[in-house]
């Protein structure tokens, strides 16, 4: 299944070349670019897994334009410059038709110049900050208005009046929290009710809102103590854009400090069912998530997806895939949806050519996926459903509210004005 570099003897080289040529005619190479090691592996390894499952599912039905998908899997290793090197390899050496990959915005920003220079096509599946549109990226990801602002709307409806912003120190949390600051102020939340701190430039303009920690940070005692003090008056929610394995020490410290969802719920935008496999789920009952998919959705399409993924896990022979205790989550489904939308675009275009595929994607294609119908937009984003859920002791989400057919809006900074 994986690309294998083989050393051949001179005598075998001619035959190998002939076999390779015949294989190339029957397959189309597709890149998979995720962190399979390092701080982001806790989240991204499952995206590799679901992509391989999806390719097998499509190949079993005949492939794409009569060609079987041949995955080329590379490890970005949570190293952003390395992501760019691997992207260059996929495009210039392996000649992949499309790449599915990246989780953090910093990894996407790192590879973006490579895809634009080579006119490649990247499908990006994870919630992001917006403020970007590239003709070489299709964003199946949740835009801020498909995750963060609906979560704030829900919390305001529930009577919360104070909000503490915390995130990992890079572009997605920093930009999302600036959008949320503007959004909260536009909803008449006073600035003193927004916790985490602010940074201003020389003119006095706020350039950063919220508390930030580096990737891999482990000591949250002081920050949790600060949250406890901030939430002492009640009606407080924590809005978390922490990423990767830093969520584990944060939530452990949160529970150890006696903070619960009843006292101050945490709504997280990077904690899904998959990350809860590594967290003390029983101590986090009632904490909130906002995504465009939950495994608990009770549709026939979702039941079929979950069943088929579990069946594939039992039979796959790909080395390194964990088979026990597996769940599905929004970034996995947005990866799955992305492959099927790319397939539909290729078939509409009648070609793997990036320009033709892009035009087909921008024409408005729909796919009835596990999270409901998703539809491609001209701005290379998706219209899709949004769900608010609270965690259960089993590490799943109980769905509390659904927003139907939310249009993906990437440009939000500066849109919301305080009255």
N, C-alpha and C positions, 0 to 999 in steps of 0.2 A: 504493500500500500504506500509506503514512504518512498521517496526518491532515494536510491542507493547508488553511491559512487563505487564503481567496480574497477579494479585493475585487470586489464585483459592482456593476454599474451598477443604477440603480433599475429599469430595464426588465427586466434579467435576474434581479432578485432574486426575483420571484414564481416564475419557472420553476425557479430554483435551489432555492427552498424546497420546491417540489413534488418535485424530484429527491431532495433530502436526506431528505424524509419517506419516499419510496419505498425509499431505500437503508437508512434506519434500520430499516424493517420487515424487511429481508433480512439485516441484520448485527447482530452484538453487539460492542460496543466492549470491548477488553481492554487494560489498561495494561501497559507495559514500562518499568520504572524502574531503570536501571543507570547506572553511571559510564562514559560514553563518552569522557571526557577526564579529565586529572588522574592522580594516582598509582595509582589502582585500575583505570584503563582497561586495563592489561596483562592483567587477569583478567576484568573484567566485560563487555568488548566481545563476547567469545565467547558470553556468556550471551544477549545481545541477538540474536546471529546464530542460535543454536540455537532460540530462541523463535520467531523468524520462520520458520525451517524447519519447526518443529512446527505452527505455524498453517497454513502452506501445505499440509502433509501432511494435516491434518484437513479443511481446506477442500476439498481435492481429492476427499475421500470424502463430501462433503455438509455439512460443518460440524457445528455443535452444535445440536440441536433444530431442524434445518432452517435455521439461520442461519449465515452465513459469519463467521468471526472477523475483526474490523477492528482491527488493532493501533494503539495510540496510544503512540508511543515518545518518551520524554523523557530528558534527560541530567542525572543527579544531579551530574556533574562532580567527584566525590570531595569534595563540599562538603556537610557533613551538614545544616546549616540549609536549604540549597537542596533537599535530598531532601524535607524536610517541605513546602516550597513546591510542589514538583512533585507530591507526593502529593495535596495539597489541590486542585491543578488537575485531576488525573485524576479525583478523586471528585466535586468540586463543579461543575466546568465540563464535563468530558468525559463524566461519568456512566458510567464504566467499570463493568462487571459484576464484574471481578476484576483484580488486579494481580499480575504476576510480577516480583520484583525484590529489590534490595539484596544486598550482599555482606558488608560489615563490620557488626558488631553495633551500632556507633555510628550507622550509617545506619538500621538497623532501629529502634533506640531513638528516633531522631529522628522517624520517620514513625508510630510506634505510636500516639501520641495522636490523630493525624489519622484513622487507620483506626478507632479505637475511637469517636471522636466521631461519625463518619459511618456507623458500622456497615458499613464496607467489608471486603473480604477480600483479604489479601496472602498469596501463596505465597512462602516464603523458602527458598532452595535451598542455602545454604552452611553448612558446619560452624560450630557456635556453642557458647557456654559453658553453655547451659541457664539455670536459675534464672529461668525465665519461662514462663508459659502465658497466651496471650491468645486469646479466642474469635474474634478478628479476624485471627489469623495461623495459617496452616497451615505447619508446619515440615517440609518434605521434607529439610531439613538433617540432617547427622550431629550427633547429640547427643554429649556427651563420652564416653559409654560405647559409642559406635559408631565411635570413632576414637582418642582419646587413651589411654584405659585399655587397649583391646586392644593398642595399640602397646607400652605398658609391659609388658603380659603377655608379648608376643613377645620383647622385649629381655631380660626376666628369664629366660625359657626359654633364651635364647642365652648366658646367663652374665654379662651386664653387671651391674655392681654400683654404678657411679657415673653420675649423670645431671646434665647441665648444662642449665638451663632458660633459654631466650631467647625474646623475643617483641617485637611492636610494642606501644607504650604506649597500650593502650585496653582496653575491658572484656573482649573475648573472651580475649586472652592472659592478662590478669591473673587472671580468674576460673578459666580452665582450669588455670593453673599452681597456683592454690590447691587445686583439686580434686586435681591430680596430686601435690602435696606430701602431702596426706592419704593418697592412695592408696599412694604410695611408702613412707610411714611404716607404713601398715597391712601392707605386704609386708615389713616389717622391714629396710628400707633405712635405715641410720643417717643422721641429718640432716647430718652432716659430709660425707656422700657425695652431697649434693645441692648443685650449684653454681649460681652466678649471683647469690647474695646474698639477704638477707631484710630486710624492713622491719617494725618492730614499733610498736604503739601504746604509749601511756603505761603500760598495764597489763602490757606484755610480750607481748601476743598478736601473732602474725605476721599482718600484713595484706597483705603482698606477698612473693612468692617468684619469684626469677629476675631476669635482666637485661633491661632494656627500652630500646628506641630509638624515636624518633618516626617517623611516616609519612614516607617520602621520605629517610630517613637514608642516608648514603653511605659514611661512614668507619668501617669495622669493624676497623681494624688493632689497636686496643687490646683489644677484646673477643675477637678471634680469638687474640691473644697470651695472654690470660687462659685461654681454652679449652685452648690448647696446654699451658699449665702444669698446669691441672687434670687433663688427660687423661694426663699423663706416666706415671702408674702403670699405665695400661692398663685394660681392661674398662670403658671410659667411652663413653657415648652422649650426643649432644646432642639435646635435644627442642626443636624450633623451632616457634613460633607467629608467626614473622615473616609479615607480609602485604604484598602488592603488590610494587612494583618494588624495594623494599629488599632483596629476596632476591638480586637480581643482584650488587650489590657485596659482600654477605655471602659468597656462594658463591665469587665470584672471589677474595676475600681468603683464604677458607678453603683453596682450592686453592693459592694463591700461597704460603701459609705451610707447604705440604707436608703438610697434614692430608688424609687420605684416609678412605674408608669402612673400610679395614682398621685404621687407627689409632683412629678415633673416628667411627662412623657418625652421620649426622644424620638423624633421622626428622622429616619436615616435615608439617604439617597444612594448609598452604596452597600447597604446590608440587605441581602436577599435570602431566600431559602438556602442557597448554596453556602453563603458565609456563616449562616447559623449552625452549620455542621461543626464549626470550630469554636462555637460560643456556648456559654452556659445558658441554653435556651430556657430552662425552667425558671431561671432567675430574671428573665427578661420578658415574661408574659405581659402583654398589653402595650409593649413598645410599638411604635408605628413605622410603617413603610409606605412609600408611594411609588408605584411602578405602573408600567403598561401591561403587566402580566403577573399573575400569581398562580402557583401550581393548584391552588384550591378552586380555580374557576371550574364550574360544573357544566361545561359544554361538551358535546360529543367530540368536537375537534380536539379539545384539550385532553380528554380521556384517552383518545386514540394516540395522541402524541406522547403522553406520559407512558402509556403501555408499551408502545413500540420502542421508546428510548430504553426502558428497563429491559426489554427483551434483547435489544442490541448489546447492552452492557454484558449480558450473560454469555453471549456468543462471540464477541469480538476477541481477536487474538493480538490486538495492538499492544505492545509492551507499555507498561507504566500506567495503564488506565485503572483507577480504583473502581471496584465493582460493587462494594457494599455501602449501604446508607446513602445512595445517590438520590438527589432531588432535581427538580427543574426550577428555573428562575427567569426573570425578565431578560437579562443580557443573553442568556442561552436562546430564548425564543426569538429575540431580535436578530440573533445570528442565523437561526433556522429560517425565519421569514426572509432574511436578506438573500440567502442562497436561492430560495424559490422565486423571489422577485427578479434576481439576476437571470435565472433560467427562463422566466417568462419574457424578460426583455430580449434575451438572446433569440428566443424563438420568434418573437414579434419582428425583430430586426432581420432574422434569417442569417445572422452573422455573429461572430465573437468580437468584431471590431469595436473598440471602445467608443468611438464617436456614434456609431449606429446604436449600440446598446444604451448609451446615455440618452439619446433622443427617444428611444422606446420607454426608458424609465420616466422621462419628463412628460410623457404623453398621458400619464395617469393609469397605472396598472394596479389591480387589486389582488389580494391574496387572503383567503379565509384561514388565518393561522390559529394557533392555540389560544391567543389572547383576543380573538375576534378579527374582524376584517381590518386589514391595513391597506392604505392606498398611497401610491407614490405621488409626490407633488413636483411641480416644475422647479422649485428651489432645492431639489435633491433631499428632501426630508419626507416624513411619513405623517399621514393623518391616522390616528389610532385612538383606542379607548385608554382611559387612565383610571387606576384603582387606588383607593386608600385602604390599607389593611392593618390589623393589629396582630402581633405575634401570639402564637399559642405555645403551650408547653412542648409540643411536638416539633417546634421549629418551622411551623407553617404560618400562613397569614389568614385570618378571618376577614373577609371583605366587608368593609363598612360603608363604602360609597363608590359609585362609578360615574365618571364623566365620559360621555359618549363622543366619539368622532372628533377628537381635539386636533386641530390643525397645527403642524409644527412651525413655530415662529422663532427663527434663530436670532433676530435682532431685537433685543429687549432693553439693553442698557440705555438709559435716558428716556425710555418710553413712558414710564410711570411718574407722574408729577404729584407732589404733595399739594393738597388744596389749601 
